[in-house]
């Protein structure tokens, strides 16, 4: 009896220790098949819950969200999918159209209506795909523990979670960059041409999301990794792939750029390339705030929480112990993340969201380092404590997101809400009555008003517009009302409503709705 018990106890310890180091390995599959599947897919299930739960429970929040919704809705209403156009008829030339196309495609499935959840759905889906790709890439290398840690860390990194729930291009861009670089990585190790063609297609999609700036993230990271890898493996870029890659990228992205520039008589290149690319990079625009070169280091440290301490500690351990020399994926993730942060740091204009393409690669490095550290432990208690800490961090993150979505977001939303104000305006000026927006720009208010609206800033244009017969309806900041009454002396302005009367918190920018008789 005693002799039979001892091996059983040893086997139990082996099950606990070894699967934590190599969960799912052929030597230690102590779980039944459904349980293994649940463990394998748990990061994606967790990410789906965080990204999609109550995705449409709050109004559109930022200018980016409202612009995306307007552009997509107008595409559905007019059938014009080439140039993104806002409800006030202005071409929106800040970004290429791929995200707006994705929103419009989801809106078509929603009966032609772009609602809050429709506008955010492509971003949430892209976030989930990022988590899946990270997990699948590591599992295909026979590293299920690294896959679990990396995928969960990516899905629960606080800023990645937040922007995956926001109608912005940054997480879809991160997804395209991740797909492109991982396909490049695979192609440099085996079956080069198919993988490198896939990498080029994903790079072209990234350009259609962000513009050529996307290539400044993909290209330097790929080249830097190849240079580093020359010391450790036979990874290489075949000449045919190097020649065909740029051709495929151009074939995917260039037609729209050339067409839209011709359709706008060269305005697109001036606005997008000069103002929103060159001026942002050099900081030459007085309208854009600049930041010091070191801005992204503390920014990333905060936004990658709760995993920043683990990432730093495990990366230091991996270098000091020498494990990094035998871990190609760790080197790949580390080089890609560091190079992207370095490239972005050279720009004068910085924004926390721009760092998101580096997050999947930081998660890859974290997962690989954690996998190696666990495999190197000789005491089961150390492994047990590590997994308890990992679980506590995940649980804490989930609890934090309950607080964010149920309490913090609604309070922030209260300062920006425009829906009730728009409903009052349209009750007095029902479509197709034109609503004039003078010396103010609120993409969220325009979204809720619907077409037609018209935005302008010149006093002379206000006078000319109000010279037409009939009543007119104008929204403007209250400080301009006295001057408007002087300049447009042949009209009487009657105040109908104020924005602050229809918000739970004092609005950041007061507005007044006037009827001009």
SULHU-V770876 format. One record per residue. RES is the residue in one small letter. SS is DSSP state (H for helix, E for strand, C for the rest). OMEGA is omega in whole degrees, 0 to 359 (NA if undefined). Layout:
BEGIN
{{RES:SS:OMEGA} {RES:SS:OMEGA}}
END
This chain:
BEGIN
{{x:C:179} {x:H:180} {x:H:180} {x:H:183} {x:H:184} {x:H:178} {x:H:180} {x:H:179} {x:H:179} {x:H:178} {x:H:180} {x:H:178} {x:H:179} {x:H:178} {x:H:183} {x:H:187} {x:H:189} {x:H:178} {x:H:177} {x:H:177} {x:H:181} {x:C:183} {x:C:176} {x:C:180} {x:C:183} {x:C:181} {x:C:190} {x:C:176} {x:C:182} {x:C:182} {x:C:175} {x:C:186} {x:H:178} {x:H:180} {x:H:178} {x:H:178} {x:H:180} {x:H:178} {x:H:182} {x:H:185} {x:H:184} {x:H:178} {x:H:179} {x:H:178} {x:H:178} {x:H:180} {x:H:179} {x:H:179} {x:H:182} {x:H:186} {x:H:190} {x:H:183} {x:C:180} {x:C:183} {x:C:181} {x:C:186} {x:C:179} {x:C:181} {x:C:171} {x:C:190} {x:C:188} {x:C:174} {x:H:181} {x:H:180} {x:H:183} {x:H:177} {x:H:179} {x:H:180} {x:H:178} {x:H:182} {x:H:181} {x:H:181} {x:H:179} {x:H:174} {x:H:180} {x:H:183} {x:H:187} {x:H:185} {x:C:179} {x:C:187} {x:C:185} {x:C:182} {x:C:175} {x:C:183} {x:E:179} {x:C:183} {x:C:180} {x:C:175} {x:C:179} {x:C:175} {x:E:180} {x:C:188} {x:C:181} {x:C:186} {x:C:169} {x:C:195} {x:C:192} {x:H:179} {x:H:180} {x:H:176} {x:H:180} {x:H:178} {x:H:180} {x:H:179} {x:H:177} {x:H:178} {x:H:177} {x:H:177} {x:H:179} {x:C:179} {x:C:179} {x:C:183} {x:C:175} {x:C:178} {x:C:181} {x:H:183} {x:H:177} {x:H:181} {x:H:184} {x:H:188} {x:H:180} {x:H:179} {x:H:179} {x:H:178} {x:H:178} {x:H:177} {x:H:179} {x:H:178} {x:H:176} {x:H:179} {x:H:180} {x:H:182} {x:H:179} {x:H:180} {x:H:182} {x:H:181} {x:H:181} {x:H:177} {x:H:178} {x:H:177} {x:C:181} {x:C:184} {x:C:184} {x:H:178} {x:H:176} {x:H:179} {x:H:180} {x:H:183} {x:H:184} {x:H:183} {x:H:178} {x:H:180} {x:H:179} {x:H:184} {x:H:183} {x:H:172} {x:C:198} {x:H:183} {x:H:177} {x:H:178} {x:H:183} {x:H:182} {x:H:173} {x:H:178} {x:C:185} {x:C:182} {x:C:177} {x:C:183} {x:C:194} {x:H:178} {x:H:171} {x:H:175} {x:H:178} {x:H:179} {x:H:180} {x:H:179} {x:H:178} {x:H:180} {x:H:181} {x:H:184} {x:H:177} {x:H:175} {x:H:176} {x:H:179} {x:H:179} {x:H:182} {x:H:179} {x:C:181} {x:C:181} {x:C:178} {x:C:191} {x:H:190} {x:H:180} {x:H:181} {x:H:181} {x:H:173} {x:H:176} {x:H:178} {x:H:181} {x:H:177} {x:H:178} {x:H:177} {x:H:176} {x:H:176} {x:H:178} {x:H:178} {x:H:178} {x:H:174} {x:H:190} {x:H:186} {x:C:182} {x:C:176} {x:H:179} {x:H:180} {x:H:177} {x:H:174} {x:H:185} {x:H:186} {x:H:180} {x:H:179} {x:H:180} {x:H:181} {x:H:181} {x:H:179} {x:H:178} {x:H:180} {x:H:178} {x:H:187} {x:H:179} {x:C:181} {x:C:191} {x:C:185} {x:C:181} {x:C:179} {x:C:181} {x:C:177} {x:C:180} {x:C:182} {x:H:181} {x:H:177} {x:H:180} {x:H:180} {x:H:184} {x:H:183} {x:H:179} {x:H:179} {x:H:180} {x:H:178} {x:H:179} {x:H:181} {x:H:180} {x:H:191} {x:H:189} {x:H:183} {x:H:181} {x:H:181} {x:H:180} {x:H:181} {x:H:185} {x:H:178} {x:H:177} {x:H:182} {x:H:180} {x:C:179} {x:C:178} {x:C:181} {x:H:182} {x:H:181} {x:H:181} {x:H:183} {x:H:187} {x:H:186} {x:H:184} {x:H:186} {x:H:187} {x:H:177} {x:H:184} {x:H:182} {x:H:178} {x:H:181} {x:H:184} {x:H:183} {x:C:184} {x:C:180} {x:C:180} {x:C:181} {x:C:184} {x:C:178} {x:C:178} {x:C:181} {x:C:179} {x:C:185} {x:C:185} {x:C:186} {x:H:188} {x:H:180} {x:H:177} {x:H:180} {x:H:179} {x:H:181} {x:H:179} {x:H:189} {x:H:178} {x:C:177} {x:C:12} {x:C:191} {x:C:181} {x:H:179} {x:H:179} {x:H:180} {x:H:181} {x:H:182} {x:H:181} {x:H:177} {x:H:177} {x:H:178} {x:H:182} {x:H:179} {x:H:183} {x:H:181} {x:H:181} {x:C:181} {x:H:183} {x:H:181} {x:H:180} {x:H:186} {x:C:183} {x:H:182} {x:H:175} {x:H:178} {x:H:181} {x:H:180} {x:H:181} {x:H:180} {x:H:182} {x:H:181} {x:H:182} {x:H:181} {x:H:180} {x:H:179} {x:H:178} {x:H:179} {x:H:181} {x:H:181} {x:H:179} {x:C:180} {x:C:179} {x:C:180} {x:C:184} {x:C:177} {x:C:184} {x:H:183} {x:H:182} {x:H:182} {x:H:189} {x:H:177} {x:H:179} {x:H:186} {x:H:180} {x:H:181} {x:H:172} {x:H:178} {x:H:175} {x:H:180} {x:H:179} {x:H:181} {x:H:180} {x:H:180} {x:H:178} {x:H:178} {x:H:180} {x:H:180} {x:H:179} {x:H:180} {x:H:182} {x:H:182} {x:C:178} {x:C:181} {x:C:181} {x:H:181} {x:H:178} {x:H:179} {x:H:181} {x:H:180} {x:H:179} {x:H:180} {x:H:176} {x:H:178} {x:H:178} {x:H:179} {x:H:179} {x:H:178} {x:H:179} {x:H:180} {x:H:179} {x:H:178} {x:H:179} {x:H:178} {x:H:179} {x:H:181} {x:H:171} {x:H:178} {x:H:181} {x:H:186} {x:H:185} {x:H:186} {x:H:186} {x:H:181} {x:H:178} {x:H:179} {x:H:176} {x:H:181} {x:H:184} {x:H:179} {x:C:185} {x:C:188} {x:C:182} {x:C:188} {x:H:183} {x:H:177} {x:H:179} {x:H:179} {x:H:177} {x:H:180} {x:H:182} {x:H:174} {x:H:176} {x:H:182} {x:C:184} {x:C:176} {x:C:15} {x:C:175} {x:C:180} {x:C:173} {x:E:182} {x:E:178} {x:E:188} {x:E:178} {x:C:174} {x:C:177} {x:C:176} {x:C:180} {x:H:180} {x:H:178} {x:H:178} {x:H:179} {x:H:182} {x:H:176} {x:H:186} {x:C:180} {x:C:1} {x:C:170} {x:E:180} {x:E:183} {x:E:181} {x:E:187} {x:C:187} {x:C:177} {x:H:181} {x:H:180} {x:H:175} {x:H:179} {x:H:181} {x:H:181} {x:H:182} {x:H:177} {x:C:179} {x:C:182} {x:C:178} {x:C:177} {x:C:177} {x:E:184} {x:E:188} {x:E:171} {x:E:178} {x:E:171} {x:C:186} {x:H:182} {x:H:180} {x:H:184} {x:H:180} {x:H:179} {x:H:178} {x:H:180} {x:H:179} {x:H:185} {x:H:179} {x:C:188} {x:C:182} {x:C:179} {x:C:175} {x:C:181} {x:E:178} {x:E:179} {x:E:180} {x:E:183} {x:E:175} {x:E:181} {x:H:185} {x:H:178} {x:H:185} {x:H:176} {x:C:179} {x:C:177} {x:C:177} {x:C:183} {x:C:179} {x:C:180} {x:C:180} {x:C:178} {x:C:178} {x:E:180} {x:E:186} {x:E:170} {x:E:181} {x:E:181} {x:C:NA}}
END
